Amino acid sequence: MSKKSEIAAAQSERVDLTRALRDAGLAALLAFALFLPLIGFWARNVGEGLLLVTRWDALALVVLIVAAARLFYTLVAQPWLKRQRARRTEIAPPWRTALAKWFIPFAIGFVVVYPLIAIAGAGMRGSIKWVDNFGIQILIYVMLGFGLNIVVGLAGLLDLGYVAFYAVGAYSYALLAKTFGLTFWILLPLAGVLASFWGVLLGFPVLRLRGDYLAIVTLAFGEIIRIVIVNWVDLTNGYAGITSIPRPTFFGIPFNADDNGFAAVFGLEFTPLHRTLFLYYIILGLALLTAWVTVRLRRLPVGRAWEALREDEIACRSLGINTTNTKLTAFAMGAMFAGFAGSFFAARQGFISPESFTFIESATILSIVVLGGMGSQVGVAIAAIVMIGGTEIMRELDFLKEIFGADFDPTKYRMLLFGFCMVLIMVWRPRGLIATRRPSVFLKERKTISADLVKEGHG
């Protein structure tokens, strides 16, 4: 290497280091401004008033972590990503092909044996928390994400009021179970049908709407349903909610400690884990059914019509596709799966109220679909695990109290972490975690598409 080349390389390194330090400093200043009111100051109850306590050590630690992370990204991660993009070819590497082939079977096998892993790791009592708060909770949002993925990911219809169908399913199950004494297995499909009916009712007024206008109308629909639930006290009991909702039984055998209960009938020691395991495998079956139906529908004419509608509605009409029926079927199918999830939610909780069906729930489900990759079943499942499981696991981070103080509550920062992850994913993967649009039909054979043809703004 010549002397001029060495001098140029040294200057380039100095410029890169200077830029990295400048970016780290700006990131530290931004973190200081954002976290100052959140971490730097803390209002503490003292008698009848509030005492403002400063936590400069915790704030300094957070700012240093942000600055170090930005410096690492600029000096190490960003050059590595550029080299990876430069080496990317049209043919996928063997490890990626093997991962794509075996990931789904492995994931299904894992979720099937997950309760056994939780029991082996935490014992009979400790596993209830891991199966219920993590397994069941995540699978509910996976199922909701699969349902909304039909509307948003496949049909391209932005729906901000999806929680309304979730509420319809839950209240349908609760009211019919308490009034007529119908069983869970009868009310599960009935709640889905009723939610699907409301999906069709929503579809008719928005047939001519697209984009922002469609989002505003669906948002209004979700709020209308919630307000009706709050104010129709004679039917829904308003804010007080509906209590004592009948629980699912094992072919008529209840999960209680009585002589006719599940444990007594099968000669087992009574434990609440029996009901938890039963509910886990019910929602697992519903989530797998939703995924299977969605995959099958994508290969049918209605699924191809959804994808055509998503890409270009005008071209879709020019091909002779009935966009009215296409939109209505998308809303109806997505609402039906939300109704299934809502009925299961009511049966699992035994109590429902309007607070469970606010706009934040719609925003969470939509975020799962967008961050996972619109149209990708695997991406939706991964996003639900990361977002719901990540926020739930913050309840277990008690060791942070040793760093930030005994009064530090990690659960208060769940939504802050949620927003940070959204920004991170949107910067790193603008199209979502699984940023592929795999066609449901192809000519003769499936071919790999170059990454240059599907980058942002070109596909």
Helices and strands as residue ranges (DSSP letters): H 3-35, I 36-40, E 41-46, E 49-54, H 56-72, I 73-77, H 78-87, H 94-129, I 130-136, H 137-148, I 149-154, H 163-180, H 184-203, G 204-206, H 211-231, H 233-236, G 238-240, H 262-265, H 273-299, H 301-311, H 313-318, H 323-349, G 354-357, H 359-372, H 377-384, I 385-389, H 390-393, G 394-396, G 398-400, H 401-404, G 410-413, H 414-428, G 451-453
